[in-house]
Amino acid sequence: MAKWSQKALDSCLKHWQKVLGLSHWDISITYAEGRDIEDLLGYSALASISSSPSMERAIIRINSTPELDEDAIIYGSDDVEWSILHELLHLYYIDLSINKEDKVQGELIERIINKTCKALLTTGRFKNGSSSR
């Protein structure tokens, strides 16, 4: 996963917030150590999001030292833009009633989010401060 500048992260975040109708949310984005994301989630991941829906605030953390597995490469999730969009889609689908303890439901929402990511990124990707649309 290539590391982006903070300006590129912020620009990509704002682009996808606008596309998804999440511009009213106050969302920050930063890089974090993989172990910090793992401590937060309880498992290793390429990115994470922490949110306060009532305040419409969130923080996206991108793993600065990811250990990519075969699934990440196969599903295209080994890039920064995918990770940003994936985490934003968790907010987009926030009203779905998901029992976080139910592994089947958790896997289902991840599949939905990954399919949505793929569809959106196929229509146009954000690159270097501008959309490729």
Secondary structure, DSSP 8 states (H G I E B T S, - for coil): -----HHHHHHHHHHHHHHHT-TTSEEEEEEE-HHHHHHHHSS--SEEEEEETTTTEEEEEEESS----HHHHHTT-SSHHHHHHHHHHHHHTTTS---TT-HHHHHHHHHHHHHHHHHHHHH--EETTEE--
